[in-house]
Amino acid sequence: MIKNLLKTALRHIRKHPGYSLLNILGLTMGITSALFLIIYVSDELSYDRYHENADRIYRVSSKITETDDQFTWIFAQIPMGPQVVQDYPEVQSFVRFLNMPRALYKYEDKEYIEENFFYADSTLFDIFTYKILKGEVRSAVKDPGKIVLTKRVAGRYFGDTDPIGKTLVTGNTTFEVTGVIDDVPSNSHFRFDAVSARNNLPKQIGNWGNLGVFTYLMFPREFDVKAFETKIQGMYDAHMKTIFGPLKIKIEYILEPITRIHLYSTNASEPEPTGSITYVIIFGIVALFLVLIAAMNYMNLSTARSTNRAREVGLRKVVGSRRGPLVAQFLSESVVLTFISLFISIILLIVLLPKFNLLAGKSFDLSVIYSPEVIISIIGVILFVGIIGGSYPAFFLSRFSPATVLKGEITQGTAGSLFRKILVVIQFTISIAMIICTLVVFRQLKYLKTMDQ
């Protein structure tokens, strides 16, 4: 049955190359554009979600209120992390990142200036999830004189040789490499090249008067973080008032879910470029509209050719074909056309991916095609365009009466004509709206580039 439907569908496509090419072209353009947007949107929504405890990790930011100003820093004081765990036992754990000074690191004849190395607490790998490639990592964030490198940095110093047990030297300090982790994913709000133990520094360093440390807290599951955020404002009176009170400076802590930082933070001091949830919503809607327009275009072209296919339907019914098999035949044609368009779209996606990376400021590789988001989107396109988009033409064409058809008295009916007119109006409305939005965005970007600084 299925084999026969596919053979019939392919035979019809070969018999009408012009009509088939027009359909394939329209579907391919819509699907390709939608796939690019889906890849972009899914990447923006995936930031920091690869951590096993992602929904339980919050960054501590400091809202500073002065007599004539108010601003927010994405940092906290060095003592804040251990003190909050001591004062509030409900906090499960904490970790801090302290930036190592920019310095020259050496291994044999290779030397590089590094500025993205950090000290971190021993809880780092209990809170955050990073893929370990070689060695072990926990001792490096616990014991002084040890370090964990990312894959890229390890390759830069040691090439293809095993880096475990080898040393990096900076000034009078030597670090033993105990482990290598995969590069911190690009969909992270914070990235580093290497980490070493906070215990490399003196035990007493920093005070409540200095802000400059990335601090993260991990809470139990189903914990009321919003209520706790109000509760920890008491730390100001307990630890900071004697310092900032005379200066009339107030500090409040803000707890930010790490999964929201990339899309919702507007802080200029973020360590990585941020995105915008507004753009994500807009691009998601545009992707949906593109697929919708492609599906409606196919429906219009199919029903517009109803007269040409009416005699075929009439003859099939005369020789005993029921409506069900006819519906299946027309649906199979739309699914085959969708598969062909999808195949071409994937080829175009592979070819145009480098250009898209330049345009979007991303670094996608071909593995993105196998991501769950893209695979689900492909299945969705097949179901929406191939089946739903082809359903109306299938039911419309299969309803023709053989007697009426063979007499040449075909009428498409008021309902069918009205439906196609509605589809055309919707297509034009969506297209015009998208063109207007594109022009507005273009003019805004042009204004930002040419405005007086």
C-alpha positions as CSV (number, residue, x, y, z in Angstrom):
1,M,0.0,0.0,0.0
2,I,2.6,2.5,1.1
3,K,4.9,1.5,-1.8
4,N,2.1,2.0,-4.3
5,L,1.3,5.5,-2.8
6,L,5.0,6.5,-3.0
7,K,5.3,5.3,-6.6
8,T,2.1,7.2,-7.6
9,A,3.2,10.4,-5.8
10,L,6.7,10.3,-7.6
11,R,5.0,9.6,-10.9
12,H,2.8,12.6,-10.5
13,I,5.8,14.8,-9.5
14,R,7.7,13.7,-12.6
15,K,4.7,14.2,-14.9
16,H,4.2,17.8,-13.8
17,P,7.7,19.2,-13.3
18,G,6.8,22.8,-13.5
19,Y,4.1,22.6,-10.9
20,S,6.2,20.4,-8.7
21,L,9.3,22.6,-9.0
22,L,7.2,25.7,-8.0
23,N,5.9,23.8,-4.9
24,I,9.3,22.5,-4.0
25,L,10.9,26.0,-4.4
26,G,8.3,27.6,-2.1
27,L,8.5,24.9,0.5
28,T,12.3,24.9,0.4
29,M,12.6,28.7,0.9
30,G,10.2,28.6,3.8
31,I,11.7,25.5,5.5
32,T,15.3,26.6,5.1
33,S,14.7,30.1,6.6
34,A,12.6,28.5,9.4
35,L,15.4,26.0,10.2
36,F,18.0,28.7,10.6
37,L,15.7,30.6,12.9
38,I,14.9,27.5,14.9
39,I,18.6,26.7,15.4
40,Y,19.2,30.3,16.6
41,V,16.2,30.3,18.9
42,S,17.0,26.9,20.4
43,D,20.6,27.9,21.0
44,E,19.5,31.1,22.8
45,L,17.1,29.2,25.0
46,S,19.7,26.5,25.9
47,Y,22.1,28.8,27.7
48,D,23.5,27.2,30.9
49,R,20.9,24.4,30.8
50,Y,23.5,21.7,30.3
51,H,24.4,21.9,34.0
52,E,22.7,19.0,35.9
53,N,21.7,21.5,38.7
54,A,20.9,24.4,36.4
55,D,17.5,25.1,37.9
56,R,19.0,25.3,41.4
57,I,21.9,27.6,40.8
58,Y,21.7,31.4,41.3
59,R,24.2,34.1,40.8
60,V,24.5,36.8,43.5
61,S,24.4,40.4,42.2
62,S,24.7,43.5,44.3
63,K,22.2,46.4,44.0
64,I,24.0,49.5,45.3
65,T,22.1,52.6,46.3
66,E,24.0,55.8,46.9
67,T,22.6,59.2,47.8
68,D,22.5,60.3,44.1
69,D,22.8,57.1,42.2
70,Q,21.6,53.5,41.9
71,F,23.2,50.6,39.9
72,T,23.7,46.9,40.0
73,W,27.0,44.9,39.9
74,I,27.1,41.2,39.0
75,F,29.6,40.7,41.8
76,A,29.6,40.1,45.5
77,Q,32.2,40.4,48.2
78,I,34.7,37.6,48.8
79,P,33.4,36.8,52.3
80,M,29.8,36.7,51.1
81,G,29.8,33.0,49.9
82,P,31.0,31.2,53.0
83,Q,29.2,33.7,55.3
84,V,25.8,33.1,53.7
85,V,26.1,29.3,54.1
86,Q,27.1,29.9,57.8
87,D,24.2,32.3,58.5
88,Y,21.6,30.5,56.5
89,P,21.8,26.7,56.6
90,E,19.2,26.4,53.9
91,V,21.8,27.3,51.3
92,Q,23.1,24.0,50.1
93,S,26.4,25.2,48.7
94,F,28.3,28.1,47.2
95,V,31.2,28.7,44.8
96,R,33.2,31.8,43.9
97,F,35.3,32.6,40.9
98,L,38.2,35.0,41.5
99,N,40.0,36.2,38.4
100,M,43.8,35.4,38.3
101,P,45.9,38.3,37.4
102,R,46.8,38.6,33.7
103,A,50.2,36.8,33.4
104,L,52.6,34.9,31.2
105,Y,52.5,31.1,31.6
106,K,55.3,28.8,30.3
107,Y,55.8,25.2,29.4
108,E,59.2,24.4,28.0
109,D,59.6,26.7,24.9
110,K,55.9,27.6,24.7
111,E,54.6,30.6,26.5
112,Y,51.3,32.5,26.4
113,I,49.7,35.5,28.2
114,E,46.6,34.3,29.9
115,E,43.8,36.5,31.2
116,N,40.9,34.0,31.6
117,F,42.3,31.8,34.4
118,F,40.3,31.7,37.6
119,Y,40.6,30.6,41.2
120,A,37.5,28.7,42.4
121,D,36.2,27.0,45.5
122,S,36.4,23.2,46.1
123,T,32.7,23.0,45.4
124,L,33.0,24.0,41.8
125,F,32.5,20.6,40.2
126,D,29.7,19.7,42.7
127,I,27.7,22.6,41.6
128,F,28.5,23.1,37.9
129,T,28.7,20.3,35.3
130,Y,31.7,20.1,32.9
131,K,32.8,17.2,30.8
132,I,36.0,15.7,32.2
133,L,38.3,14.5,29.4
134,K,41.5,13.4,31.2
135,G,42.7,13.0,34.8
136,E,40.8,14.2,37.8
137,V,39.6,17.7,38.6
138,R,38.6,17.8,42.3
139,S,42.1,18.0,43.8
140,A,42.9,21.0,41.5
141,V,40.1,23.1,43.2
142,K,41.0,21.8,46.6
143,D,44.8,21.7,46.9
144,P,47.2,24.6,46.1
145,G,49.7,24.2,43.2
146,K,47.3,22.3,40.9
147,I,45.3,23.4,37.9
148,V,42.6,22.1,35.5
149,L,42.8,23.2,31.9
150,T,40.2,23.3,29.1
151,K,40.8,21.2,26.0
152,R,41.8,24.2,23.9
153,V,44.4,25.5,26.3
154,A,45.9,22.1,27.0
155,G,46.3,21.6,23.3
156,R,48.0,25.0,23.0
157,Y,50.7,24.1,25.5
158,F,51.0,20.3,25.2
159,G,49.8,19.5,21.7
160,D,48.9,15.8,21.4
161,T,50.9,14.7,24.4
162,D,49.3,13.8,27.7
163,P,49.3,16.9,29.9
164,I,48.5,15.1,33.2
165,G,51.4,15.6,35.6
166,K,53.1,18.3,33.6
167,T,53.5,21.8,34.9
168,L,52.8,25.4,33.9
169,V,55.0,28.1,35.3
170,T,54.1,31.7,35.9
171,G,56.6,33.9,37.7
172,N,57.7,32.1,40.8
173,T,54.5,29.9,40.9
174,T,54.2,26.4,39.4
175,F,50.9,24.6,38.7
176,E,50.7,20.9,38.1
177,V,48.0,19.9,35.6
178,T,45.7,17.3,37.2
179,G,42.9,17.2,34.7
180,V,41.5,18.5,31.4
181,I,37.9,19.3,30.8
182,D,36.1,20.0,27.5
183,D,35.9,23.7,26.5
184,V,33.2,25.5,28.4
185,P,30.2,25.4,26.0
186,S,29.6,28.5,24.0
187,N,26.0,28.6,25.3
188,S,27.3,29.7,28.8
189,H,26.9,33.1,30.4
190,F,30.4,32.6,32.0
191,R,33.4,30.9,30.5
192,F,37.0,30.2,31.6
193,D,40.1,28.6,30.3
194,A,41.5,27.2,33.5
195,V,40.7,26.9,37.2
196,S,42.8,26.4,40.3
197,A,42.0,26.2,44.0
198,R,41.0,29.3,46.0
199,N,43.4,27.9,48.6
200,N,46.3,29.2,46.5
201,L,45.4,32.5,48.0
202,P,45.9,33.6,51.6
203,K,43.0,32.5,53.9
204,Q,42.2,36.1,54.8
205,I,41.8,38.1,51.6
206,G,39.2,40.7,50.7
207,N,36.6,42.2,53.0
208,W,33.0,43.3,53.0
209,G,34.0,46.7,51.5
210,N,35.2,45.3,48.2
211,L,33.0,43.8,45.5
212,G,34.5,41.9,42.6
213,V,33.8,38.2,42.9
214,F,31.4,36.0,40.9
215,T,29.4,34.2,43.5
216,Y,26.9,31.4,43.0
217,L,24.6,29.7,45.4
218,M,22.9,26.3,45.1
219,F,19.6,25.7,46.8
220,P,17.6,22.5,47.5
221,R,14.9,21.5,45.0
222,E,11.5,23.2,45.3
223,F,13.0,26.0,47.4
224,D,11.4,29.4,47.6
225,V,14.3,31.5,46.4
226,K,12.2,34.7,46.2
227,A,11.4,34.6,49.9
228,F,15.0,33.8,50.7
229,E,16.2,36.8,48.7
230,T,14.2,39.0,51.0
231,K,15.6,37.2,54.0
232,I,19.3,37.6,53.1
233,Q,19.0,41.4,53.0
234,G,19.7,41.1,56.8
235,M,23.3,40.5,55.9
236,Y,23.7,44.2,55.3
237,D,23.0,45.1,58.9
238,A,25.0,42.2,60.2
239,H,28.1,42.6,58.1
240,M,28.2,45.8,56.0
241,K,26.4,48.6,57.8
242,T,29.5,49.6,59.8
243,I,31.4,50.1,56.5
244,F,28.8,51.6,54.2
245,G,26.3,53.2,56.7
246,P,28.5,56.3,57.3
247,L,28.8,56.7,53.6
248,K,25.0,56.4,53.1
249,I,25.4,53.5,50.8
250,K,22.9,50.6,50.9
251,I,23.6,47.2,49.4
252,E,20.9,44.6,48.5
253,Y,21.6,41.2,47.1
254,I,19.8,40.0,44.0
255,L,19.6,36.3,43.2
256,E,19.5,35.6,39.5
257,P,18.8,32.1,38.0
258,I,21.7,31.3,35.7
259,T,19.3,30.0,33.0
260,R,17.9,33.5,32.7
261,I,21.1,35.6,32.7
262,H,21.8,35.4,29.0
263,L,18.4,36.5,27.8
264,Y,17.2,38.8,30.6
265,S,20.3,40.5,31.9
266,T,20.9,44.1,30.7
267,N,24.1,44.6,32.8
268,A,27.0,46.0,30.7
269,S,29.6,44.1,32.8
270,E,28.4,40.6,31.9
271,P,31.5,38.4,31.0
272,E,29.9,37.2,27.8
273,P,27.7,38.9,25.2
274,T,24.0,38.7,26.2
275,G,20.9,38.0,24.1
276,S,17.4,39.3,24.3
277,I,14.2,37.3,25.0
278,T,12.4,39.8,22.8
279,Y,14.4,38.8,19.7
280,V,13.9,35.1,20.6
281,I,10.2,35.6,20.7
282,I,10.2,37.5,17.4
283,F,12.4,35.0,15.6
284,G,10.3,32.1,16.9
285,I,7.1,33.8,15.6
286,V,8.8,34.5,12.2
287,A,9.9,30.9,11.9
288,L,6.3,29.8,12.6
289,F,5.0,32.3,10.0
290,L,7.5,31.1,7.4
291,V,6.3,27.5,7.7
292,L,2.7,28.6,7.8
293,I,3.1,30.7,4.6
294,A,4.8,27.7,2.9
295,A,2.0,25.4,3.9
296,M,-0.7,27.8,2.8
297,N,1.1,28.4,-0.5
298,Y,1.0,24.7,-1.2
299,M,-2.7,24.4,-0.3
300,N,-3.5,27.3,-2.6
301,L,-1.6,25.9,-5.6
302,S,-3.1,22.4,-5.0
303,T,-6.7,23.6,-4.9
304,A,-6.1,26.0,-7.8
305,R,-5.3,23.0,-10.0
306,S,-8.3,21.1,-8.9
307,T,-9.9,21.3,-12.3
308,N,-6.9,19.6,-13.9
309,R,-7.1,16.7,-11.4
310,A,-10.8,16.3,-11.3
311,R,-10.9,13.9,-14.2
312,E,-8.3,11.7,-12.5
313,V,-10.4,11.6,-9.4
314,G,-13.6,10.8,-11.4
315,L,-12.0,8.0,-13.2
316,R,-10.5,6.5,-10.1
317,K,-13.9,6.6,-8.4
318,V,-15.6,5.0,-11.5
319,V,-13.2,2.0,-11.3
320,G,-14.0,1.5,-7.6
321,S,-11.6,3.7,-5.6
322,R,-13.0,4.9,-2.4
323,R,-12.5,8.4,-0.9
324,G,-10.1,7.1,1.8
325,P,-7.4,5.8,-0.7
326,L,-7.7,9.0,-2.7
327,V,-7.1,11.1,0.4
328,A,-4.1,9.0,1.2
329,Q,-2.8,9.5,-2.3
330,F,-3.0,13.2,-2.2
331,L,-1.5,13.3,1.3
332,S,1.4,11.1,0.1
333,E,2.1,13.6,-2.7
334,S,2.3,16.5,-0.2
335,V,4.5,14.4,2.2
336,V,6.9,13.4,-0.7
337,L,7.1,17.0,-1.8
338,T,7.9,18.1,1.8
339,F,10.6,15.4,2.1
340,I,12.2,16.6,-1.1
341,S,12.1,20.2,0.0
342,L,13.4,19.2,3.5
343,F,16.3,17.4,1.9
344,I,17.2,20.4,-0.2
345,S,16.8,22.6,2.8
346,I,19.3,20.6,4.9
347,I,21.8,20.8,2.0
348,L,21.3,24.6,1.9
349,L,21.7,24.7,5.7
350,I,25.0,22.9,5.5
351,V,26.3,25.1,2.7
352,L,25.1,28.4,4.2
353,L,25.9,27.6,7.9
354,P,29.3,29.5,7.9
355,K,27.6,32.6,6.5
356,F,24.8,32.3,9.1
357,N,27.4,32.1,11.8
358,L,29.0,35.4,10.7
359,L,25.6,37.0,10.5
360,A,24.3,35.7,13.9
361,G,27.6,35.9,15.7
362,K,27.5,32.1,16.5
363,S,29.8,29.2,16.0
364,F,27.5,26.4,15.0
365,D,29.0,23.3,13.3
366,L,27.4,20.5,11.4
367,S,26.5,18.6,14.5
368,V,23.7,21.1,15.1
369,I,21.7,19.2,12.5
370,Y,21.6,16.2,14.9
371,S,20.5,18.2,17.9
372,P,17.1,17.2,19.4
373,E,15.6,20.7,18.7
374,V,16.4,20.4,14.9
375,I,15.2,16.8,14.7
376,I,11.9,17.7,16.5
377,S,11.5,20.7,14.2
378,I,12.0,18.5,11.1
379,I,9.4,16.1,12.3
380,G,7.1,19.1,13.0
381,V,7.6,20.5,9.5
382,I,6.8,17.1,8.0
383,L,3.6,16.8,10.1
384,F,2.5,20.5,9.6
385,V,3.4,21.0,5.9
386,G,3.2,17.5,4.6
387,I,0.1,16.3,6.4
388,I,-1.8,19.3,7.8
389,G,-0.9,21.5,4.8
390,G,-1.9,18.7,2.4
391,S,-5.0,17.7,4.2
392,Y,-7.3,20.4,2.8
393,P,-6.3,19.8,-0.8
394,A,-6.6,16.0,-0.2
395,F,-10.2,16.2,1.2
396,F,-11.1,18.9,-1.3
397,L,-10.0,17.0,-4.4
398,S,-11.3,13.6,-3.2
399,R,-14.8,14.9,-2.8
400,F,-15.6,15.4,-6.5
401,S,-18.5,13.4,-7.8
402,P,-17.5,11.1,-10.7
403,A,-20.8,11.8,-12.6
404,T,-20.3,15.6,-12.4
405,V,-16.7,15.4,-13.3
406,L,-17.2,13.2,-16.4
407,K,-20.0,15.5,-17.6
408,G,-17.5,18.4,-17.3
409,E,-19.7,20.3,-14.9
410,I,-17.1,20.9,-12.2
411,T,-17.7,23.7,-9.7
412,Q,-15.3,24.5,-7.0
413,G,-18.0,25.7,-4.7
414,T,-18.4,28.9,-2.7
415,A,-16.8,27.4,0.4
416,G,-13.7,26.3,-1.4
417,S,-13.3,29.6,-3.2
418,L,-13.8,31.5,0.0
419,F,-11.3,29.3,1.9
420,R,-8.6,30.0,-0.8
421,K,-9.3,33.8,-0.7
422,I,-8.9,33.7,3.1
423,L,-5.6,31.9,2.7
424,V,-4.3,34.4,0.2
425,V,-5.4,37.3,2.5
426,I,-3.6,35.7,5.4
427,Q,-0.5,35.1,3.3
428,F,-0.3,38.7,2.2
429,T,-1.1,40.1,5.6
430,I,1.8,38.1,7.2
431,S,4.2,38.9,4.4
432,I,3.4,42.6,4.6
433,A,3.7,42.7,8.4
434,M,7.1,40.9,8.2
435,I,8.4,43.3,5.5
436,I,7.3,46.3,7.6
437,C,9.0,44.9,10.7
438,T,12.2,44.2,8.7
439,L,12.3,47.8,7.4
440,V,11.7,49.1,10.9
441,V,14.6,47.0,12.4
442,F,16.8,48.0,9.4
443,R,16.1,51.7,9.9
444,Q,16.7,51.4,13.7
445,L,20.1,49.7,13.2
446,K,21.1,52.2,10.5
447,Y,20.2,55.0,13.0
448,L,22.3,53.4,15.7
449,K,25.3,53.2,13.4
450,T,25.0,56.8,12.1
451,M,23.8,58.7,15.2
452,D,26.1,61.2,16.9
453,Q,28.1,59.6,19.7
